[in-house]
Structure formats: C-alpha cells, structure tokens
C-alpha cells in the first residue's frame, strides 16, 4: 500500500510537497510555480484531496504560484474530531494564506472547495483577489444527490477497495473511463488510512438535510461577493444542471459563466486544457470584467 503518494506529475511541474501546522491541523500542501508569482489556491471537494487538480498544476504553474491543500479531514491531512461545517474550514484557509505569505491570492474552489471559497470571499473580501467557482456547493440541496454522495463515499471509506473507490470517482465524471488507475490507487491509499472511515462520516455532515440547509448560501449572500468571479459548470454534472451555475453567476455582481460541454462534476480533470485556458485567461486578464461572457450558443449546449 502507498504510504504517502505525491501528486501525480508534481515533480515535473516543479511541485514541492510539504507539511505545515495550520489552525492546529497537520496539513499536506503542494506548492508549485514561481514563488514571486500571483498566488492561486486550489480547494478540492468533499472526500477529496489535492490530486483532484493534478491535470491543472503544470499549466497554471507556468505563470502563477499554485498552492493546493488537503483540507482538514481529507487526503493525508489530519482529521480533528468534529463535524465539518463550512465555516469550520475558514480558519484553516486563513492560516494557509498567512503561513505561506500568499498575500491576496486567487481562489479556485471545486464543489465543497467552491462553497468554502465563496464563504471566505463573502466574509473576508480583503483576502481574495479573484474567485473561480467550479461547480460549487452551497447553491442547492438535492436529496438524490446528497444520498448518492453519502452512499458512495461511505461505502468507499468503510470498505475501501479498488472497486468501491473507482465507483465513487466514476460518479464524478461524464465519461467513467476518464478515471485513471493512478487516481484510484492514490485515493485507495488515503481511504485505507486508520480512522479515515470516521473522518469521512464527519466530513459528510453537509449531506444531512438539516445541516446542509443552515450552511447554504442564499442569493443575497452570493451577491455580497466583490471579487471578480468566474463560474464553471459541466453540462453532464451529476450534482445538478449547468443552469445552476448560470443562475449563480447571475447572483454575483459582474460574474462570468462558462459551461464545459461534455464534462461532469470534475471538468478540470475531464477537460483540463479548456478549463486551464478559461482559468488562466480570467486570472491573468488586466481587467477580468473584460473577459467575455459565455455566448448564447454556449448557453444552449
């Protein structure tokens, strides 16, 4: 069994894996790209780990300082004994920014990571330069989706096997064949860690209807975001239709929306070139307000 796998391709991306104590949690961090570049922090989804961004790191690190992290209770980071509601993650992200001296970073949040990034941009706007939300949570509560997440994640953590882990990962993709053996092996090793099944139970608290309801971000709260924002959403996302992302972009002043045709809940993994191009263009623009909105043709696909 792998004891501590690195991000696939991290070495060729110039990535550096380190461990830091953040908000009392021993945390695994990937740091790639020029140290003096604009910092871009990548936040993964529920039950995930920084390898979710393995196909973006090299491209983004050519220009930006890219920092990816295993959130508390996730990946190879420690798992404090508590339920993980959204606001509970914020001190950890603040500590990451301070510990690494990231200044005012850009945040790229996927699913749960987008939920956290959105909440941080609302509560601490001075800490966020630009914001990319990739199929973020916190927008809707669909019982069927919550049940699927809880069932597949619990099964994979309680009885980790190649089959159970692959089933969980395939649910994220429009094309199940996108899931690689390396990704399955990495997640299997994480899920086989002692105590991980209990940590999974705690991170899945947001799939409980009552807990989720009190953590949802209503439109009026999303409207408080002042950071220039890009919303990305796959057209085959099992967590909800792309129109959800379009609606979200409409709530955030000046936000841009782009749907990723033929991608599921992990467009950054299924369509890495398209997603990297969209993110790099948005984050690198002198004035992100001038980046084009999705065309009407894109919106109909």
N, C-alpha and C positions, 0 to 999 in steps of 0.2 A: 504494500500500500504506500502511496506517496505520503511523505511526512509533511511537506510544505511546498507545494508546487508553485513556481513562479508563473506570472502572466505569460501565456504563450506569445512568443515574439518580443518580449520585453527587452531581451538582450540586444536584438538587432535594432530596436527602437531607441537604444541608449537608456532604457529604463532602469531605475535604481529602486530595488525593493528595500524598505526599511521598516523598523518598528518604533513607534512612539507612544508615550503615555498621553492620551488625550481625554480630558474630563474623567480621569481615573480609569480609563479603559486602555489596555494594551492593544494597539491598533496597527494593522498592516497597511502600508502605504506604498503606492507606486509613484515615482517622481521621474518624469521624462522631459526632454527638450531643454532649451536654454534657460538657465537659472534666472537670467535677467529678462526673460520674455513675459508677456502678459499671461498671468496665471489663469488656467482653466481647470476647475474642479469637477470631476465626474462622479456622480452619485448613482449607484445601482438600485435595482428593485428589490422587492421583498423576497427573502430566501436566497438572495443572490450574493454576488461578490464582484470584485473589480474586473475579473476576466470577462464580464459582460461587454466591456469596451475594448477587448483585445484587437478588434479589427479597425479601430479608430486611432489608437495611440500613436502609431508610427507617423501617420499622415498629419495629425494635429501637432505632434511634437516637432515637426519641421519648422513651425512658426511660433508655437506657444509653449509655455511651461505647463505641462499636463500633469495633474495630480489626481490619481484615483485612489479610493479608500475602501476598505471593508468596513461597513458600518457596524456599530455595536450589535452583538448577537448574530452577526453574519460573517461568512467567509472564515478567515483564520484569526479575526479579531476576537477579543474576549467577549463574554456574554454575561453582563451583570444580571442578577436575579430580579427581574422586574418585567412587567409588560411594557411593550414598546409602542406608545402612542406618539403622534407626530412631533409634538412639542418637545418630547423627551430626547429626540435626536439633535435638536438645535444646538445645545451646548457643545456637543461633540464636533459639529461643523465649525462653530465659532473657534473652538480650541485648535482645530486643524489649521484654520486660516492664520491664527496667531502664532502657533508653534512653527510653521514653515515660513512665516513672514510673507504671506501672499498678497498683502495689500488689499486692493479691492478686486477680487477675482471675478471672472465669469463663472456661472454655474450651469452645468449641463446635467439635468436630472431625468432619469429614466424611471417611469412608473412610481414606486414609492419614493425614489430619489427626486422625482419631479415634484411630488407632494411636499417633501421636505424643503426643496429649493424654493418653491412658491411661498411657503410659510415664512422662510427666512427673508425673502425679498419683501414680504409684507411687513414683518416685524422689525427688520433692521435694513432698511433700504440703503443706508450709507455703506453697507458691506458688500453690495452686489453691483458690479458694473453692467453686465448684460446677462440675460437669462435665456436658456434653451430648455424647453419642456418637451420631453419625448414621451408621448402617451402617459401623461402624469396621472397619478391617483388623486384623490381628493375632490374629484369633479362629480362623480356619480356613485350610487350604491345599487348594484345589480345583484340580487340574491343568487342567481345562477352562476355568475362569475365568481362571487365570493365563495360559494360552495365548491366550485371547481378548484380554485386556488387552495382552499383549506384541505380538500380531499387529496389532491395530487401531492401537495407539499408535505402533508402529514405522512402519507404513505412512503414517500421517498426518504424522509428523515427517520421514521420509525423502523423501517426495514430497508436500509439503503442497499441497492443492487444496481447493476448496470441497467436493468430493465426499468426499475422504478424511477431512477434518475433521468433516464432518457425520455420516459413518458412525460415527466414534469417539464423538461426542456422543449420537447416537441410541441407541447401545448402553446408555447410562446411564438412559434413560427408558422407562417403561412405554408411553407414547404418544410415538412419534417426532416427531409434529407439534409437540410442546412446544418442540423446538429452534428458536430464533429465528435470523433472518438476522444480527442484531446479534451474537449469541453466536458464530456461526460465523465472522463477519468478525473478531471480536476474537481468537479462538483461531488463526485462519489467520495473522493478522499476527504473533502470537507464534511460531508454528511456522516461519515464514519467516525468523526471525532467524538470522544466521550462527552456526554452531556448535550450533544447537538440536538437531539430529539426534543428535549425540554426547551432549549433556546428557540427552536422552531415554533413550538406551541406559543411561546411568549411573543415572538415577532408577528405571529398570525392573529394577534388580538384585533387588528384592524379589519379582519374579515368577520368579526362579530357585529351584527347589525346595530346594536346599541352603541358600541364603542366607535364604530365607523361613523355613525350619524353625528356624534359630537366632535369628530375630527374633520368632517367635510368642510371645505372652504366654499362658502356661498359666493354667488356672482359679485355681490357688493364688496366682498373681501378681495377677490381677484382684481377688482377694479382699482384697488389701492396700490397696485404694483406700479412703480415709476421707472424701473429698469427697462430698457428696450428688450423686447421679448420675441422669441421665435417659438412657435408650437409646431411639432412634427407628429404625425399620426399615420400608421399604416392602414391601408384600405382593407386588410384582412385581419385586423386586430381582434383577437378573441375576447378582449375586455370591453369592447364597445366600438361603435361605428366611427368612421373618420369625422362625421358631422359633429361628434362630441368635441373634437379638437378645434373644429371651425368655430363652434359656439364659444369655447373657452377663449380663443383668440379675440373674439368679439367683445368679451367682457374686460379684457386688459387693454388699457388705452394705447393705441398705436401698435399693437402686437401684429406680427406676421404669422400666417399659417401656411404650411405646406404638407400635403398628404403624400405619402410614399406608396406608390401603386404596387400592389402585389406583395406587400410586406405585412407581417404580423405584428406582435407586440414588441419585438426586438428589431426594428428597422435598421438600427446601427450594426446589426450582425448579418442581416439578410441582404441589405442594400448599402454596404459600407461606403462605396465610392460616392453614391448620391447623397447620403447623409453627411459624410465628411465635407463634400462640396458645399452643401447648404449651410452647415455649421461654420465652416471656415470663412465663407463669404460673409455671413452675418456678423461673426465676431471680429473679422478683420476690416469691415467697412468703416470708412471715416465717419459716416453718418448712417447707422443701421436703419433709420427711418426711410432712407432712400433705397434700401433693398426691396426688390419687387414683391408684391403680394402674389399669392397663388393665382394663376389665371383662371378664368371661368371654365376653361376646358379642363384644367386640373381638378377643379372642384366637382366636375360631373363624373369623373372616372370612378 
